[in-house]
Amino acid sequence: MISDAYDLKLVDNVVYECNCQMINVKQGADVDIGANPSTEEGGDDVEDGVETVNNVVYSFRLGATSFDKKSFLTYIKGYMKLIKSRLAETEPDEVATFEKGAQAYVKKVVANFKDYEFYTGETMDPEGMIVLLNYREDGVTPYVCFWKHGLKEEKF
């Protein structure tokens, strides 16, 4: 869902925040259909479609999803319960830190609920992590939030 190649900032010891950038992506670039525009009729250059996308959302193929406050709270309670049970098995000393930090961060999200966008991973796992997207105080810089204890490190 994210890479350590991005500048990740740990918040409340439970969430990684990562600033994003809006980038332009050319759709259908470098498609060669074998025609030679200089010899074909109507050889005017046609500008390929360019789309402005969030670099993290685009790179990790995150899909937009939506919640109202009630459905988000239902989801997050189930997700936190799942993470807590996994931590109890694998890192029991992290459970108290997770509970305290996650509760505080969820309160921040709920208090500013209308400011968040929600994304799901490529697999759209209903029990998986929902990535939160918001904007910094400047109103221009997007950032995404990932639950630290919900990520699994993979080495390539």
C-alpha positions as CSV (number, residue, x, y, z in Angstrom):
1,M,0.0,0.0,0.0
2,I,3.0,2.3,0.5
3,S,6.7,2.2,0.2
4,D,9.4,3.4,2.5
5,A,10.8,5.3,-0.5
6,Y,8.2,7.9,0.4
7,D,8.9,10.3,3.3
8,L,6.8,8.7,6.1
9,K,6.1,10.6,9.3
10,L,4.9,8.6,12.4
11,V,2.0,10.3,14.2
12,D,0.7,9.3,17.6
13,N,2.9,6.2,17.2
14,V,0.1,4.5,15.2
15,V,-0.3,6.3,11.9
16,Y,2.2,7.0,9.1
17,E,1.4,10.2,7.2
18,C,2.9,10.7,3.8
19,N,2.7,13.9,1.8
20,C,1.6,13.4,-1.8
21,Q,2.0,15.3,-5.0
22,M,-0.4,15.9,-7.9
23,I,1.2,14.6,-11.0
24,N,0.2,14.6,-14.7
25,V,-0.1,11.1,-16.3
26,K,-0.4,10.7,-20.0
27,Q,-3.0,8.0,-20.7
28,G,-2.3,5.6,-23.6
29,A,1.2,7.0,-24.1
30,D,3.5,5.3,-26.6
31,V,0.9,3.3,-28.4
32,D,2.1,2.5,-31.8
33,I,-0.5,1.4,-34.3
34,G,1.9,1.2,-37.2
35,A,0.6,4.2,-39.1
36,N,2.9,6.9,-40.4
37,P,1.2,10.3,-39.8
38,S,3.3,12.0,-42.3
39,T,1.9,10.0,-45.1
40,E,-1.6,9.4,-43.9
41,E,-4.3,11.9,-44.5
42,G,-5.2,14.1,-41.5
43,G,-1.7,13.7,-39.9
44,D,-2.2,16.5,-37.4
45,D,-0.9,15.7,-34.0
46,V,-3.7,14.9,-31.5
47,E,-2.8,15.7,-27.9
48,D,-3.0,12.5,-25.8
49,G,-5.3,12.7,-22.8
50,V,-3.4,13.9,-19.7
51,E,-4.9,13.3,-16.3
52,T,-3.8,14.9,-13.0
53,V,-3.6,12.3,-10.3
54,N,-2.4,11.9,-6.8
55,N,1.0,10.1,-7.0
56,V,0.5,7.8,-4.1
57,V,-3.1,6.9,-5.0
58,Y,-2.0,6.3,-8.6
59,S,1.2,4.4,-7.8
60,F,-0.4,1.9,-5.4
61,R,-3.6,1.6,-7.4
62,L,-5.8,2.7,-4.5
63,G,-9.5,2.9,-5.3
64,A,-11.8,5.6,-4.0
65,T,-14.5,4.5,-1.6
66,S,-17.0,6.4,0.5
67,F,-18.3,6.4,4.0
68,D,-20.8,8.4,6.0
69,K,-19.7,9.0,9.6
70,K,-21.8,6.1,11.0
71,S,-20.5,3.5,8.4
72,F,-16.9,4.7,9.0
73,L,-17.2,4.2,12.7
74,T,-18.7,0.7,12.2
75,Y,-15.8,-0.1,9.8
76,I,-13.0,1.4,12.0
77,K,-14.3,-0.5,15.2
78,G,-14.1,-3.8,13.3
79,Y,-10.7,-3.0,11.8
80,M,-9.2,-1.9,15.1
81,K,-10.5,-5.0,16.8
82,L,-8.8,-7.1,14.1
83,I,-5.5,-5.2,14.4
84,K,-5.6,-5.5,18.2
85,S,-6.1,-9.3,18.1
86,R,-3.2,-9.7,15.6
87,L,-1.0,-7.5,17.8
88,A,-2.0,-9.6,20.9
89,E,-0.6,-12.6,19.1
90,T,2.5,-11.1,17.5
91,E,3.5,-8.0,19.5
92,P,1.6,-8.0,22.9
93,D,3.7,-5.1,24.2
94,E,2.3,-2.9,21.4
95,V,-1.4,-3.4,22.2
96,A,-1.6,-0.5,24.8
97,T,0.2,1.9,22.5
98,F,-2.0,1.0,19.6
99,E,-5.2,1.3,21.6
100,K,-4.3,4.7,23.0
101,G,-2.9,6.2,19.8
102,A,-5.6,4.7,17.5
103,Q,-8.4,6.1,19.7
104,A,-6.9,9.6,19.7
105,Y,-6.3,9.5,15.9
106,V,-9.8,8.3,15.1
107,K,-11.2,11.1,17.2
108,K,-9.3,13.6,15.0
109,V,-10.7,12.0,11.9
110,V,-14.3,12.0,13.1
111,A,-14.0,15.6,14.3
112,N,-13.0,16.6,10.8
113,F,-14.8,13.9,8.9
114,K,-15.9,16.0,6.0
115,D,-12.3,16.9,5.1
116,Y,-11.3,13.2,4.5
117,E,-11.4,11.1,1.4
118,F,-11.2,7.3,1.7
119,Y,-9.3,4.8,-0.4
120,T,-9.1,1.0,-0.4
121,G,-6.3,-1.2,-1.7
122,E,-6.3,-2.8,-5.1
123,T,-7.8,-6.1,-3.6
124,M,-10.7,-4.2,-2.1
125,D,-10.6,-6.4,0.9
126,P,-13.6,-5.4,3.2
127,E,-11.5,-6.2,6.2
128,G,-8.4,-4.4,4.9
129,M,-7.0,-1.0,5.7
130,I,-8.8,2.1,4.5
131,V,-6.3,4.8,3.5
132,L,-7.3,8.3,4.6
133,L,-6.5,11.3,2.5
134,N,-6.6,14.9,3.7
135,Y,-4.9,18.2,2.9
136,R,-2.4,20.1,5.0
137,E,-3.1,23.5,6.5
138,D,-2.2,25.2,3.2
139,G,-5.2,23.5,1.6
140,V,-3.1,22.4,-1.4
141,T,-0.8,19.7,-0.2
142,P,-2.5,16.3,0.0
143,Y,-1.3,13.7,2.5
144,V,-2.4,10.1,3.1
145,C,-2.6,8.2,6.4
146,F,-1.7,4.5,6.9
147,W,-2.3,2.6,10.2
148,K,1.2,1.5,11.3
149,H,0.1,-1.7,12.8
150,G,-1.9,-2.7,9.8
151,L,1.0,-2.6,7.4
152,K,3.2,-5.7,6.8
153,E,6.8,-5.1,5.8
154,E,7.8,-6.8,2.5
155,K,11.3,-6.9,1.3
156,F,12.1,-7.0,-2.4
